[in-house]
Amino acid sequence: MNSVILLILLIPIIEIYLFIKIGSQIGAFTTISLIFITAIVGLYYAKYEGLNTMRSAIKQIVRNEIPIYEIVSGAALAFAALLMILPGFLTDIIGLLIIFPWTRKMFLKKISKKNYKNKKNFIEGEYEDIDDKN
């Protein structure tokens, strides 16, 4: 929980710092234009990758397979699109990294390995349905 609060505080501070630094180098109008351009390009590419993910999921469903990766990948693409909508250079870079398939696979593998390690303890058991008539 503390890391989430830290991220909520740090991301705007980093974004403001980047706005000031980049704006002083290339100018205010160019910085604002760059923010809009990255948002538009990112959203377009997120839509393109989302459609590719949807096609892949449909192919797996036709083969009677569960499209688990495609579902998780679609959620990651939605998160990336949200990051691209938010104004800022840091969120745009993170969003673009999630949009590209090869970096998205890297992120998802890292997250799944981390979550798998945390879930070592489980209870195995059997159950039996009991009728009230017997």
LUMLUM-975289 format. One record per residue: residue number from 1; residue in one letter; chain; y negated, x negated, z negated of N, C-alpha, C in turn. Coordinates in steps of 0.02 Angstrom, whole numbers. Layout:
# residues N
   k r c n_north n_east   n_up ca_north ca_east  ca_up c_north c_east   c_up
 NUM A A       Y      X      Z        Y       X      Z       Y      X      Z
...
This chain:
# residues 134
   k r c n_north n_east   n_up ca_north ca_east  ca_up c_north c_east   c_up
   1 M A      60    -41      0        0       0      0     -63    -43      0
   2 N A     -61    -98    -37     -119    -142    -40    -134   -173     28
   3 S A     -82   -188     68      -93    -217    133    -126   -167    181
   4 V A    -111   -104    173     -143     -52    215    -217    -47    199
   5 I A    -234    -48    136     -305     -45    115    -341   -108    139
   6 L A    -308   -164    135     -337    -227    158    -350   -224    233
   7 L A    -303   -197    272     -312    -190    344    -370   -142    360
   8 I A    -374    -88    323     -428     -39    335    -496    -71    324
   9 L A    -500   -117    277     -563    -151    263    -576   -209    310
  10 L A    -524   -246    327     -533    -307    367    -545   -293    441
  11 I A    -512   -244    469     -519    -232    541    -592   -216    561
  12 P A    -627   -171    527     -697    -161    547    -741   -223    538
  13 I A    -727   -262    486     -766    -323    475    -755   -372    533
  14 I A    -692   -381    553     -677    -425    609    -707   -399    673
  15 E A    -704   -333    684     -732    -304    745    -808   -314    748
  16 I A    -842   -304    693     -915    -314    691    -932   -387    705
  17 Y A    -893   -432    674     -904    -504    686    -895   -521    760
  18 L A    -842   -494    791     -830    -507    862    -884   -476    906
  19 F A    -909   -416    888     -964    -386    925   -1025   -431    925
  20 I A   -1042   -458    866    -1101    -500    860   -1092   -565    899
  21 K A   -1035   -598    891    -1022    -662    925   -1020   -653   1001
  22 I A    -981   -605   1024     -975    -596   1096   -1040   -569   1125
  23 G A   -1073   -524   1089    -1137    -497   1112   -1191   -550   1117
  24 S A   -1191   -599   1073    -1241    -653   1077   -1227   -700   1135
  25 Q A   -1164   -703   1157    -1146    -747   1213   -1157   -713   1281
  26 I A   -1138   -651   1287    -1141    -619   1353   -1192   -563   1358
  27 G A   -1224   -545   1303    -1274    -492   1304   -1247   -426   1279
  28 A A   -1293   -385   1254    -1273    -321   1225   -1245   -272   1276
  29 F A   -1280   -265   1333    -1259    -218   1384   -1190   -237   1412
  30 T A   -1180   -301   1424    -1116    -324   1450   -1060   -313   1399
  31 T A   -1075   -323   1336    -1025    -312   1283   -1005   -239   1280
  32 I A   -1054   -194   1282    -1039    -123   1281   -1000   -102   1343
  33 S A   -1019   -129   1401     -983    -114   1463    -911   -138   1458
  34 L A    -902   -198   1430     -835    -225   1423    -791   -182   1378
  35 I A    -821   -154   1326     -783    -110   1280    -759    -48   1318
  36 F A    -803    -18   1358     -784      42   1396    -732     25   1449
  37 I A    -740    -32   1482     -693     -51   1535    -624    -64   1507
  38 T A    -620    -99   1451     -554    -112   1421    -522    -47   1397
  39 A A    -561     -1   1373     -533      64   1352    -505    102   1412
  40 I A    -542    103   1467     -519     140   1526    -457    107   1557
  41 V A    -459     41   1565     -402       5   1593    -341     11   1548
  42 G A    -351      4   1483     -296      10   1436    -264     79   1436
  43 L A    -305    131   1438     -278     199   1440    -240    212   1505
  44 Y A    -266    186   1560     -231     195   1624    -164    160   1623
  45 Y A    -162     99   1597     -100      62   1595     -52     92   1544
  46 A A     -77    120   1489      -35     154   1440      -2    215   1473
  47 K A     -40    251   1514      -13     309   1549      42    287   1597
  48 Y A      30    233   1633       79     207   1681     143    187   1645
  49 E A     137    149   1591      196     127   1554     230    186   1520
  50 G A     192    235   1498      221     295   1469     264    333   1518
  51 L A     240    338   1581      280     371   1632     344    332   1648
  52 N A     339    265   1648      399     224   1658     449    234   1602
  53 T A     424    239   1541      468     250   1483     500    319   1488
  54 M A     463    369   1511      489     436   1519     545    437   1572
  55 R A     534    402   1628      585     398   1680     649    366   1653
  56 S A     641    312   1616      699     278   1588     736    323   1539
  57 A A     699    360   1499      731     406   1451     770    461   1487
  58 I A     742    487   1541      776     539   1579     840    512   1610
  59 K A     837    450   1635      898     420   1663     952    412   1610
  60 Q A     933    393   1550      982     386   1496    1010    454   1475
  61 I A     968    505   1474      993     571   1457    1042    596   1509
  62 V A    1028    583   1572     1074     603   1625    1142    568   1617
  63 R A    1142    506   1593     1204     468   1582    1235    485   1514
  64 N A    1210    536   1480     1234     558   1414    1227    504   1361
  65 E A    1173    466   1364     1157     416   1313    1096    439   1275
  66 I A    1090    416   1214     1032     433   1173     977    382   1187
  67 P A     918    403   1210      864     356   1227     824    334   1165
  68 I A     856    299   1119      822     280   1057     765    232   1071
  69 Y A     778    180   1111      725     131   1125     665    165   1159
  70 E A     680    211   1204      626     244   1241     584    288   1195
  71 I A     616    319   1146      578     360   1098     532    317   1056
  72 V A     559    261   1031      518     216    991     464    184   1034
  73 S A     482    166   1095      434     136   1141     378    185   1158
  74 G A     394    248   1166      343     299   1179     295    307   1121
  75 A A     321    304   1060      278     307   1001     233    245    998
  76 A A     261    187   1015      221     126   1016     166    130   1068
  77 L A     181    160   1126      131     168   1178      75    216   1157
  78 A A      93    268   1121       42     313   1095      -3    278   1045
  79 F A      26    236   1002      -13     197    955     -58    147    992
  80 A A     -32    116   1044      -71      69   1084    -130    104   1118
  81 A A    -118    165   1143     -173     203   1174    -227    219   1123
  82 L A    -206    236   1062     -254     249   1008    -295    186    994
  83 L A    -262    129    991     -298      66    979    -347     51   1036
  84 M A    -328     69   1097     -372      56   1154    -433    103   1153
  85 I A    -426    162   1127     -482     209   1123    -533    185   1071
  86 L A    -509    157   1016     -554     132    964    -597     76    991
  87 P A    -662     78    979     -705      25   1006    -694    -40    967
  88 G A    -684    -93   1004     -676    -159    973    -631   -203   1014
  89 F A    -641   -267   1006     -602    -316   1044    -534   -330   1012
  90 L A    -531   -333    947     -468    -346    912    -419   -290    924
  91 T A    -441   -228    917     -396    -171    928    -375   -167   1002
  92 D A    -419   -186   1048     -401    -187   1119    -348   -239   1133
  93 I A    -354   -298   1103     -304    -351   1114    -237   -330   1086
  94 I A    -236   -302   1026     -173    -279    996    -143   -222   1038
  95 G A    -185   -176   1060     -162    -121   1102    -132   -146   1168
  96 L A    -165   -194   1199     -139    -222   1262     -72   -258   1250
  97 L A     -66   -293   1195       -3    -326   1180      54   -276   1171
  98 I A      39   -219   1141       90    -168   1132     107   -133   1198
  99 I A      58   -127   1242       70     -92   1305     117   -132   1350
 100 F A     109   -198   1353      152    -237   1397     224   -235   1373
 101 P A     272   -221   1417      342    -212   1396     373   -272   1360
 102 W A     360   -332   1383      393    -390   1352     366   -404   1282
 103 T A     302   -394   1270      275    -404   1203     293   -345   1158
 104 R A     297   -285   1186      317    -227   1147     388   -236   1121
 105 K A     433   -262   1163      502    -274   1142     503   -325   1085
 106 M A     461   -376   1089      457    -426   1036     435   -394    970
 107 F A     382   -353    973      357    -319    913     411   -273    884
 108 L A     443   -234    926      493    -186    902     554   -222    873
 109 K A     575   -278    902      630    -316    873     612   -343    805
 110 K A     551   -369    799      529    -397    735     526   -343    681
 111 I A     500   -284    699      495    -229    651     564   -203    633
 112 S A     608   -195    682      675    -168    667     715   -217    625
 113 K A     709   -282    636      744    -330    593     718   -328    522
 114 K A     652   -320    515      622    -317    448     647   -255    411
 115 N A     648   -198    445      671    -136    413     746   -136    401
 116 Y A     784   -169    443      856    -171    434     874   -212    372
 117 K A     837   -266    360      850    -307    301     836   -269    237
 118 N A     788   -224    238      770    -186    178     820   -131    161
 119 K A     863   -113    208      908     -56    197     981    -79    192
 120 K A     994   -130    151     1062    -155    142    1102   -109     96
 121 N A    1071    -80     47     1106     -38     -1    1114     32     26
 122 F A    1176     55     30     1188     123     51    1251    148     15
 123 I A    1258    212     12     1315     243    -21    1359    274     32
 124 E A    1423    256     30     1469     284     78    1512    335     41
 125 G A    1525    390     72     1564     441     38    1594    490     88
 126 E A    1634    534     62     1665     586    101    1648    653     71
 127 Y A    1653    704    111     1639     771     85    1692    819    110
 128 E A    1697    875     76     1746     926     93    1713    994     84
 129 D A    1719   1036    134     1694    1104    128    1743   1146     87
 130 I A    1719   1181     37     1761    1222     -6    1740   1295      5
 131 D A    1789   1337     22     1775    1408     30    1774   1442    -37
 132 D A    1734   1494    -44     1731    1532   -106    1793   1575   -115
 133 K A    1829   1592    -62     1887    1636    -65    1947   1602    -99
 134 N A    1953   1536    -92     2012    1501   -121    2003   1486   -192
